[in-house]
Amino acid sequence: MSTRPLHPLWKVMGDFRGLAILAVLVNHAAFLTMVQNLVPGKGLVPRPSGRFGPAPGMVAWIGIQELTRFAVPLFLFLAGHFAVRTTHSWKGIWSRSKKLLFPHISWSLVALAWGWTWIPEMRWGAWEFLRRLVTGEALLGYFFTTLILQLYLLSRWAVPWIRKSPNKVLLGSLLLQLLAMGWNYLALLVDLRGGSLPRVPEWAFPRFCFYFVLGAWVGVRTGFVKKILQERRKALFLLTLASAVLLLTESRMVYDILVKQGRFPGLSIFFDALAPWKITTALWVTGALFCCLALGLRHFPGTPLFRRLGNRAFQVYLLHAPVLTALLKLIRSPGFPEIPPVLLFFLFFGGSLAGALAMDFLIRRWAPPLRLPFLGE
């Protein structure tokens, strides 16, 4: 066994914010690249049945999205881990919540303004805007703020319970998330048979509650977790690799079923087949989280980069969505040259990262009073 000293878990956790935000940017860049190529003659090829199917390049963008699903759960895992290390008065919860709530509202209002001045497809009425504001659908990825705000509020009661009975609360959160997953499987089955059943949406806390509690549980059972990560590293990596294969296999199976139902090439097929509520997604995500911890205890590649980016992770999360919205508008404008998918992906990824960091710098440097409403600081 190696005698190299192990890093403390709290320090390892802090380094992973940068990894989480990079995974978010990669996921969203792959998604928008897929959307831009979701037309016959580009990302779709004809099949003998007469239907269109994804070209090999399209399959790659799908796989990238699936394997970066750990991004939001990793943020929740980190939030839960640090939540159990802090006090949870209503004053403290409000102090953390307003840093999420104010910029969520501000940038959602920017999206509404764009709808009435620049992007007609985002022109919402009052009630539709309020719905999108509450559910986090005004901008790409903003469901996260609605989700984490719920967990912050629930932590007022959950964190003391976790400290007192960590194993029971972890099991309860697992059962609740499995119930939400099972409901969504049922909804898909009903949908395939021509019916309709509302699903548990991404912004509702039962969809992701296990990861928040898991992070808190690790904070309480740190010694036990470190021992497992040291003694079972190889088995953990093998199981995580197997879960990745299962995830991609299930996604393809659901996709093929939907194609036979005549759903292709509508975008909704990907929201069903690639949805992060699948059980195999949860297996992959949980394994990936612990693999990151196992690597981080010794040396995680790219740690200095992740640490620097992690210091601005939430700001990048907030700002990359309006940057991507503007980029998408530009790319779809008449006269804009067609870009190969790989270059388009790097345009979305690099543009969203550079644009978010630039906006963060400009607001800090030239408009300090806007830091709270637009940066959450």
VENFENDA-V603055 format. One record per residue. RES is the residue in three letters. SS is DSSP state (H for helix, E for strand, C for the rest). D_FIRST is the distance of its C-alpha to the first C-alpha in whole Angstrom. Layout:
{{RES | SS | D_FIRST} {RES | SS | D_FIRST}}
This chain:
{{MET | C | 0} {SER | C | 4} {THR | C | 6} {ARG | C | 9} {PRO | C | 11} {LEU | C | 12} {HIS | C | 16} {PRO | C | 18} {LEU | H | 19} {TRP | H | 23} {LYS | H | 22} {VAL | H | 21} {MET | H | 24} {GLY | H | 26} {ASP | H | 25} {PHE | H | 25} {ARG | H | 29} {GLY | H | 30} {LEU | H | 28} {ALA | H | 30} {ILE | H | 33} {LEU | H | 32} {ALA | H | 32} {VAL | H | 35} {LEU | H | 37} {VAL | H | 36} {ASN | H | 37} {HIS | H | 40} {ALA | H | 41} {ALA | H | 40} {PHE | H | 42} {LEU | H | 45} {THR | H | 45} {MET | H | 45} {VAL | H | 48} {GLN | H | 50} {ASN | C | 49} {LEU | C | 50} {VAL | C | 54} {PRO | E | 55} {GLY | C | 55} {LYS | C | 52} {GLY | C | 49} {LEU | E | 51} {VAL | E | 52} {PRO | E | 54} {ARG | C | 54} {PRO | C | 56} {SER | C | 57} {GLY | C | 58} {ARG | C | 56} {PHE | E | 53} {GLY | E | 49} {PRO | E | 47} {ALA | C | 46} {PRO | H | 43} {GLY | H | 43} {MET | H | 43} {VAL | H | 41} {ALA | H | 38} {TRP | H | 39} {ILE | H | 39} {GLY | H | 35} {ILE | H | 34} {GLN | H | 36} {GLU | H | 34} {LEU | H | 31} {THR | C | 31} {ARG | C | 32} {PHE | H | 29} {ALA | H | 31} {VAL | H | 33} {PRO | H | 31} {LEU | H | 28} {PHE | H | 31} {LEU | H | 32} {PHE | H | 28} {LEU | H | 28} {ALA | H | 32} {GLY | H | 31} {HIS | H | 28} {PHE | H | 30} {ALA | H | 33} {VAL | C | 31} {ARG | C | 31} {THR | C | 34} {THR | C | 38} {HIS | C | 40} {SER | C | 43} {TRP | H | 46} {LYS | H | 46} {GLY | H | 43} {ILE | H | 43} {TRP | H | 46} {SER | H | 44} {ARG | H | 42} {SER | H | 44} {LYS | H | 47} {LYS | H | 44} {LEU | H | 44} {LEU | H | 47} {PHE | H | 49} {PRO | H | 48} {HIS | H | 48} {ILE | H | 51} {SER | H | 52} {TRP | H | 51} {SER | H | 52} {LEU | H | 55} {VAL | H | 55} {ALA | H | 54} {LEU | H | 57} {ALA | H | 59} {TRP | H | 58} {GLY | H | 59} {TRP | H | 63} {THR | H | 63} {TRP | C | 61} {ILE | C | 59} {PRO | H | 61} {GLU | H | 59} {MET | H | 57} {ARG | C | 61} {TRP | C | 60} {GLY | C | 63} {ALA | H | 62} {TRP | H | 61} {GLU | H | 59} {PHE | H | 57} {LEU | H | 57} {ARG | H | 55} {ARG | H | 53} {LEU | H | 52} {VAL | H | 51} {THR | H | 49} {GLY | C | 47} {GLU | C | 49} {ALA | C | 51} {LEU | C | 48} {LEU | C | 45} {GLY | C | 42} {TYR | C | 44} {PHE | H | 44} {PHE | H | 40} {THR | H | 42} {THR | H | 44} {LEU | H | 41} {ILE | H | 39} {LEU | H | 42} {GLN | H | 43} {LEU | H | 39} {TYR | H | 40} {LEU | H | 43} {LEU | H | 41} {SER | H | 39} {ARG | H | 41} {TRP | H | 41} {ALA | H | 38} {VAL | H | 35} {PRO | H | 37} {TRP | H | 36} {ILE | H | 33} {ARG | H | 32} {LYS | H | 34} {SER | C | 33} {PRO | H | 30} {ASN | H | 29} {LYS | H | 33} {VAL | H | 34} {LEU | H | 31} {LEU | H | 32} {GLY | H | 36} {SER | H | 35} {LEU | H | 33} {LEU | H | 36} {LEU | H | 39} {GLN | H | 37} {LEU | H | 37} {LEU | H | 41} {ALA | H | 41} {MET | H | 40} {GLY | H | 42} {TRP | H | 45} {ASN | H | 44} {TYR | H | 44} {LEU | H | 47} {ALA | H | 49} {LEU | H | 48} {LEU | H | 49} {VAL | H | 52} {ASP | H | 53} {LEU | H | 52} {ARG | C | 55} {GLY | C | 57} {GLY | C | 57} {SER | C | 55} {LEU | C | 53} {PRO | C | 52} {ARG | C | 48} {VAL | C | 45} {PRO | C | 45} {GLU | C | 42} {TRP | C | 43} {ALA | C | 43} {PHE | H | 41} {PRO | H | 40} {ARG | H | 39} {PHE | C | 36} {CYS | H | 35} {PHE | H | 32} {TYR | H | 30} {PHE | H | 32} {VAL | H | 31} {LEU | H | 27} {GLY | H | 27} {ALA | H | 28} {TRP | H | 27} {VAL | H | 23} {GLY | H | 25} {VAL | H | 26} {ARG | C | 23} {THR | H | 20} {GLY | H | 18} {PHE | H | 18} {VAL | H | 17} {LYS | H | 14} {LYS | H | 13} {ILE | H | 14} {LEU | H | 13} {GLN | H | 9} {GLU | H | 9} {ARG | C | 12} {ARG | H | 12} {LYS | H | 13} {ALA | H | 16} {LEU | H | 17} {PHE | H | 17} {LEU | H | 19} {LEU | H | 21} {THR | H | 22} {LEU | H | 23} {ALA | H | 25} {SER | H | 27} {ALA | H | 28} {VAL | H | 30} {LEU | H | 31} {LEU | H | 32} {LEU | H | 34} {THR | H | 36} {GLU | H | 37} {SER | H | 39} {ARG | H | 40} {MET | H | 42} {VAL | H | 43} {TYR | H | 44} {ASP | H | 46} {ILE | H | 48} {LEU | H | 49} {VAL | H | 50} {LYS | H | 52} {GLN | C | 54} {GLY | C | 55} {ARG | C | 53} {PHE | C | 52} {PRO | C | 53} {GLY | C | 53} {LEU | C | 50} {SER | H | 50} {ILE | H | 48} {PHE | H | 45} {PHE | H | 45} {ASP | H | 45} {ALA | H | 42} {LEU | C | 40} {ALA | C | 40} {PRO | C | 37} {TRP | C | 38} {LYS | C | 37} {ILE | H | 34} {THR | H | 32} {THR | H | 32} {ALA | H | 31} {LEU | H | 28} {TRP | H | 27} {VAL | H | 27} {THR | H | 25} {GLY | H | 22} {ALA | H | 23} {LEU | H | 23} {PHE | H | 19} {CYS | H | 18} {CYS | H | 19} {LEU | H | 18} {ALA | H | 14} {LEU | H | 15} {GLY | H | 17} {LEU | C | 14} {ARG | C | 13} {HIS | C | 15} {PHE | C | 18} {PRO | C | 21} {GLY | C | 24} {THR | H | 23} {PRO | H | 26} {LEU | H | 29} {PHE | H | 28} {ARG | H | 28} {ARG | H | 31} {LEU | H | 33} {GLY | H | 31} {ASN | C | 34} {ARG | C | 37} {ALA | H | 35} {PHE | H | 38} {GLN | H | 41} {VAL | H | 39} {TYR | H | 39} {LEU | H | 43} {LEU | H | 44} {HIS | H | 43} {ALA | H | 45} {PRO | H | 49} {VAL | H | 47} {LEU | H | 47} {THR | H | 50} {ALA | H | 52} {LEU | H | 50} {LEU | H | 51} {LYS | H | 55} {LEU | H | 55} {ILE | H | 53} {ARG | C | 56} {SER | C | 59} {PRO | C | 62} {GLY | C | 61} {PHE | C | 58} {PRO | C | 56} {GLU | C | 54} {ILE | C | 51} {PRO | C | 48} {PRO | H | 46} {VAL | H | 43} {LEU | H | 44} {LEU | H | 46} {PHE | H | 42} {PHE | H | 41} {LEU | H | 44} {PHE | H | 43} {PHE | H | 40} {GLY | H | 41} {GLY | H | 44} {SER | H | 43} {LEU | H | 40} {ALA | H | 42} {GLY | H | 45} {ALA | H | 43} {LEU | H | 42} {ALA | H | 45} {MET | H | 47} {ASP | H | 45} {PHE | H | 45} {LEU | H | 49} {ILE | H | 49} {ARG | H | 48} {ARG | H | 50} {TRP | H | 53} {ALA | C | 53} {PRO | H | 51} {PRO | H | 53} {LEU | H | 52} {ARG | H | 48} {LEU | H | 48} {PRO | H | 50} {PHE | H | 49} {LEU | H | 45} {GLY | C | 44} {GLU | C | 44}}
